[in-house]
Amino acid sequence: MAGLTRRGVIGIGCAAAVPMINRNAYALAASEPRRYSKRAIDLVRESLVIDMLAPIKIDFEPAFYSKPMSAQDKADFRASGITGFHHAVGLGGANAKESALAFFAIWGNYVARHAHLFCAVGKAADLTRAKRDGKCAVIMGLQNSDHFLRPSDVQFFYEIGQRVSQLTYNSQNRIGSGSTDRVDGGLSDFGVAIVQEMNKVGMLVDVSHSGDRTTLDAIALSPKPIAITHSNCRAIIDHPRVKTDEAIRALGKKGGVMGITGVRNFVSKTDPTTIANIADHIDHVVKVAGIDHVGIGTDSDLNGYDDMPAEANKQLRAGYKDSYAFREKIDVDGFDHPRKMYDLTEELIRRRYSDTNIKAVLGGNFQRLLSATWGG
């Protein structure tokens, strides 16, 4: 959702021991007040859970990544049940390439210094390996493609670790239009060349923040399926940052996958806004495009936004147009803690999703798309 200063690293976790509380409810740790059904715990543990937009920490201070990760953060990742995190920030402007180089250097180094917890992702098999080893698989990406000054830059950034690139952020760039632009001109000639080059090298195309026409152009003109890593459904909430049924249907027909986000102002216009409202968007994508084309892209770290320092929260909100329509809270109720994937799983169980379909939503669908894009 935001830029480099607040988009941290990506992380994964494996669950802790599960002591039995009673016949039907279990805790993930002795100190954990939340209780989950055995079915929900088993589903998360058996799934390759992928969050297709998630930082390690929403933090404005560069000092965060210069220090070792705290014991609490490590424990939270290990208890989250999440295996793959897509770590991406929004950056652009005249110095976009230099900023992108700094981003990959800083966070690549951070992953390397925490090799006991993290591992980098080059191919889809790295996600499976991370699941097996109980590590956090970091998918490096960017939420803008302004750093591609020429098509050959796609290959260069792929070689230094980038595996996903969002074509545009919220505003116009040389590739296409953003979701909050007044006029959407679609993909430019340069944008078409960038999409072709991304397909050639095996980098996933993402249009989460792109305008409506730019989104449809990218879906149609990409030789391979693409992703909407983190967005929601305009049929449920009228917001410029979410997607039309036309786009969702076209994405599905092409074989792409859409991740549903937990940012409150993209989920519901009214309060309370809960995990049930998030699941409504999952239901809608299933209705429009089918169960094979929906996943999760929370667009937050494990704890969400609302516990940010007041000044940092103010800076975050100031970076967006009024059309974003932030409310007092940014997080969805009950989806703002490290074990939120267990809560979402419980909601899908309540809605009578099968085990196979829950596993597809939690990560199976994105795993299939990433395997097709990157190779094994």
C-alpha positions in Angstrom: 0.0 0.0 0.0 2.8 2.5 0.8 6.3 3.3 -0.1 9.8 2.2 0.7 9.9 3.8 4.2 7.1 1.6 5.5 7.4 -1.5 3.5 9.6 -4.0 5.4 10.8 -7.4 4.6 8.8 -10.5 4.1 8.6 -13.4 6.4 7.3 -16.8 6.9 6.5 -18.8 9.9 5.9 -22.3 11.1 3.4 -22.9 13.9 4.5 -23.7 17.5 3.3 -26.7 19.5 -0.4 -27.1 20.0 -1.5 -28.1 23.5 -5.1 -29.4 23.7 -7.5 -27.1 25.5 -10.7 -29.2 25.2 -12.3 -31.6 22.7 -12.8 -29.0 20.0 -10.5 -26.0 20.7 -6.8 -25.7 20.7 -4.2 -23.0 21.4 -1.1 -22.5 19.3 0.9 -21.6 22.4 0.4 -21.8 26.2 0.2 -18.0 26.4 -2.1 -17.6 23.4 -5.7 -16.7 24.3 -7.2 -17.5 20.9 -8.5 -21.0 20.3 -8.8 -22.8 16.9 -10.4 -26.0 15.8 -8.2 -28.9 15.0 -9.4 -28.8 11.4 -8.3 -25.1 11.0 -4.9 -25.8 12.6 -4.3 -28.9 10.4 -5.3 -27.0 7.3 -2.9 -24.2 7.9 -0.1 -26.5 8.8 -0.7 -28.8 5.8 -1.0 -25.8 3.4 1.8 -23.9 1.6 0.4 -20.6 2.9 1.4 -17.6 0.7 0.7 -14.0 1.5 1.3 -12.2 -1.8 1.8 -8.7 -0.2 3.3 -8.6 3.3 6.2 -6.8 4.9 8.1 -8.0 7.9 7.4 -4.8 9.8 5.6 -1.5 9.0 8.3 0.8 10.2 9.5 4.2 8.9 12.8 4.0 10.6 15.9 2.8 8.7 17.3 1.7 12.0 14.8 -1.2 12.0 16.7 -3.2 9.4 20.1 -2.4 10.8 19.4 -4.4 14.0 18.8 -8.1 14.6 15.2 -9.1 14.6 13.6 -9.1 18.1 12.8 -12.4 19.8 9.1 -11.5 19.8 9.1 -10.9 16.0 10.8 -14.2 15.4 8.2 -15.9 17.6 5.4 -14.3 15.7 6.7 -15.4 12.4 7.1 -19.0 13.6 3.6 -19.0 15.0 1.9 -17.4 12.0 1.6 -20.5 9.8 2.6 -18.5 6.8 5.3 -19.9 4.5 5.7 -17.3 1.7 5.7 -13.5 2.0 5.9 -11.2 -1.0 7.9 -8.3 0.1 7.3 -5.2 -2.0 7.2 -1.4 -1.6 6.0 1.4 -3.7 8.7 3.7 -5.0 9.1 5.8 -8.1 10.1 9.2 -9.5 13.4 10.5 -11.0 15.6 8.3 -8.8 13.5 5.2 -9.0 16.3 3.0 -10.2 18.7 4.1 -7.5 16.0 3.6 -4.9 15.3 0.1 -6.2 18.9 -0.8 -6.1 19.1 0.4 -2.5 16.0 -1.6 -1.6 17.3 -4.9 -2.9 20.7 -4.3 -1.3 19.2 -3.5 2.1 16.6 -6.2 2.3 18.7 -8.9 0.5 21.3 -8.3 3.2 18.6 -8.4 5.9 17.5 -11.8 4.7 21.0 -13.1 4.6 21.7 -11.9 8.2 18.7 -13.8 9.4 19.3 -17.1 7.5 18.1 -19.1 10.5 14.6 -17.7 9.8 14.5 -16.4 6.2 15.5 -17.8 2.8 15.4 -16.0 -0.6 13.2 -17.2 -3.4 14.4 -17.7 -7.0 12.2 -20.6 -8.1 8.9 -22.0 -6.9 10.7 -25.0 -5.4 12.2 -22.6 -2.9 8.8 -22.1 -1.3 8.3 -25.9 -0.9 11.8 -26.2 0.6 11.1 -23.4 3.0 7.9 -25.1 4.1 9.9 -28.3 4.7 12.6 -26.5 6.6 10.3 -24.3 8.7 11.8 -21.1 7.2 10.4 -17.8 5.9 10.5 -17.6 2.1 11.0 -14.0 1.0 9.7 -13.2 -2.5 11.3 -9.9 -3.5 9.2 -7.5 -5.5 8.3 -3.8 -6.1 4.9 -2.1 -6.2 5.9 0.0 -9.2 8.0 -0.5 -12.4 9.4 3.0 -12.6 12.9 1.6 -12.1 12.7 -0.1 -15.5 14.3 2.7 -17.6 14.6 0.4 -20.6 13.4 -3.2 -21.3 16.8 -4.6 -20.6 16.5 -3.5 -17.0 14.0 -6.2 -16.4 16.6 -8.9 -16.9 19.1 -7.0 -14.7 16.7 -6.7 -11.8 15.6 -10.4 -12.2 19.3 -11.3 -11.9 19.6 -9.5 -8.6 16.5 -11.2 -7.2 13.3 -9.4 -8.2 10.6 -11.9 -9.0 7.4 -9.7 -9.1 6.8 -6.2 -10.4 3.7 -4.1 -10.2 3.4 -2.2 -13.4 2.1 1.1 -11.9 1.5 2.4 -8.4 -1.5 4.7 -7.9 -0.4 7.3 -10.4 0.7 7.5 -14.1 4.1 6.4 -15.1 5.7 5.6 -18.5 4.2 2.2 -18.5 0.5 2.9 -17.7 -2.0 4.5 -15.4 -2.6 4.1 -11.7 -5.9 3.5 -9.9 -6.3 7.0 -8.6 -5.6 8.8 -11.9 -8.5 10.8 -13.3 -7.8 9.5 -16.9 -6.6 5.9 -17.6 -4.9 5.7 -21.0 -4.0 2.0 -20.6 -0.6 0.4 -21.3 1.8 2.6 -23.3 4.0 1.2 -26.1 6.8 1.1 -23.6 4.5 -0.7 -21.1 3.8 -3.4 -23.7 7.5 -3.9 -24.2 8.1 -4.2 -20.4 5.3 -6.8 -20.1 6.8 -8.8 -22.9 10.2 -8.6 -21.3 8.9 -9.7 -17.9 7.3 -12.7 -19.5 10.5 -13.5 -21.3 12.7 -13.5 -18.2 10.0 -15.1 -15.9 9.0 -12.1 -13.7 5.4 -12.1 -12.5 3.3 -9.1 -13.7 1.2 -7.5 -11.0 -1.5 -4.9 -11.6 -2.9 -4.4 -8.0 -2.7 -0.6 -8.1 -3.2 -0.1 -11.8 -6.2 1.7 -13.3 -9.0 -0.2 -14.9 -8.0 0.0 -18.5 -4.3 -0.6 -17.7 -5.3 -3.7 -15.7 -7.4 -5.1 -18.7 -4.6 -4.2 -21.2 -2.0 -6.1 -19.1 -4.2 -9.2 -18.7 -4.9 -9.2 -22.5 -1.4 -8.4 -23.7 0.6 -10.6 -21.4 1.4 -13.9 -23.1 1.3 -15.6 -19.7 -1.2 -15.3 -16.8 -0.6 -12.4 -14.4 -1.6 -11.5 -10.8 -3.6 -9.0 -8.9 -1.6 -9.7 -5.7 -3.6 -7.6 -3.3 -7.0 -6.0 -4.1 -10.7 -6.5 -3.6 -14.0 -6.4 -5.5 -15.8 -3.3 -6.7 -19.1 -5.1 -6.8 -18.9 -5.1 -3.0 -17.2 -1.8 -2.3 -17.0 1.2 -4.7 -13.3 2.2 -4.4 -10.8 3.1 -7.1 -8.2 0.7 -5.8 -10.3 -2.4 -6.1 -11.2 -4.4 -9.2 -14.2 -4.7 -11.5 -15.9 -7.9 -12.3 -14.7 -7.5 -15.9 -11.1 -7.5 -14.7 -11.6 -10.4 -12.3 -13.3 -12.4 -15.0 -10.6 -11.7 -17.6 -7.9 -12.5 -15.1 -9.4 -15.9 -14.3 -10.0 -16.8 -18.0 -6.3 -16.1 -18.6 -5.2 -18.3 -15.7 -4.3 -15.5 -13.2 -4.9 -15.3 -9.5 -6.2 -12.4 -7.3 -5.2 -11.9 -3.7 -7.7 -10.5 -1.3 -6.5 -7.7 1.0 -7.4 -6.9 4.6 -7.0 -3.1 4.4 -10.2 -1.8 6.0 -11.1 0.9 3.4 -10.9 -1.7 0.6 -13.1 -4.2 2.4 -16.3 -2.4 3.6 -17.7 1.1 3.7 -19.3 0.6 7.1 -18.3 -0.7 10.5 -17.9 -3.1 12.0 -15.5 -4.5 9.4 -14.5 -8.1 10.2 -13.0 -11.2 8.7 -16.5 -12.1 7.5 -16.3 -9.1 5.2 -12.9 -10.2 3.8 -14.4 -13.7 3.1 -17.3 -12.0 1.2 -14.6 -10.8 -1.3 -13.2 -14.3 -1.6 -16.7 -15.6 -2.2 -17.2 -13.0 -4.9 -14.1 -13.9 -6.8 -15.0 -17.6 -6.6 -18.4 -16.6 -8.1 -17.0 -14.5 -10.9 -13.8 -16.4 -11.8 -13.8 -19.7 -10.0 -12.1 -21.2 -6.9 -8.8 -21.6 -8.8 -8.2 -17.8 -9.1 -8.4 -16.4 -5.6 -5.7 -16.2 -2.8 -4.6 -13.9 -0.1 -2.5 -10.7 -0.2 -3.0 -9.0 3.1 -1.1 -5.7 2.4 0.1 -5.5 6.0 2.7 -6.9 8.3 1.7 -9.6 10.9 0.3 -7.0 13.3 -1.2 -4.5 10.9 -1.2 -0.7 10.8 -3.2 0.5 13.8 -0.5 0.0 16.4 1.9 2.3 14.4 3.3 5.4 16.3 0.9 8.3 15.8 3.4 10.3 13.7 4.2 7.4 11.4 0.4 6.8 11.0 0.0 10.4 10.0 2.8 10.2 7.5 1.3 7.1 6.0 -2.1 8.7 5.5 -0.6 11.9 4.0 0.9 9.9 1.1 -2.4 9.1 -0.5 -5.2 11.0 -2.3 -8.5 11.7 -0.6 -10.1 9.0 -2.8 -8.4 6.4 -0.6 -11.0 7.3 2.1 -9.0 6.1 5.1 -11.2 5.7 8.2 -10.1 5.9 11.9 -8.8 2.3 11.7 -6.9 0.8 8.8 -6.9 -2.9 9.9 -9.9 -5.2 9.8 -11.2 -6.3 13.2 -9.7 -9.7 14.1 -7.2 -9.6 11.2 -4.5 -7.6 12.9 -2.4 -10.2 14.7 0.2 -12.9 13.7 -2.3 -15.8 13.7 -4.8 -14.2 11.4 -4.6 -16.9 8.8 -6.0 -19.3 11.3 -9.0 -17.0 11.9 -9.5 -16.7 8.1 -9.4 -20.4 7.8 -12.1 -20.7 10.5 -14.3 -18.4 8.6 -13.9 -20.4 5.4 -14.8 -23.5 7.4 -17.9 -21.8 8.6 -18.8 -21.1 5.0 -18.5 -24.8 4.2 -15.4 -24.5 1.9 -13.9 -27.9 1.4 -10.4 -28.7 2.7 -9.1 -28.8 -0.9 -10.6 -25.3 -1.7 -9.3 -23.8 1.6 -5.8 -25.0 0.8 -6.2 -23.4 -2.7 -7.1 -20.1 -1.2 -4.4 -20.1 1.4 -1.7 -20.6 -1.1 -2.2 -23.4 -3.6 -3.5 -21.1 -6.3 -0.6 -18.7 -6.0 1.8 -21.6 -5.8 0.5 -22.9 -9.2 0.8 -19.4 -10.8 4.3 -18.8 -9.4 5.4 -22.3 -10.6 4.2 -21.5 -14.1 5.9 -18.0 -14.1 9.2 -18.9 -12.5 9.6 -22.6 -13.2 10.3 -25.3 -10.6 
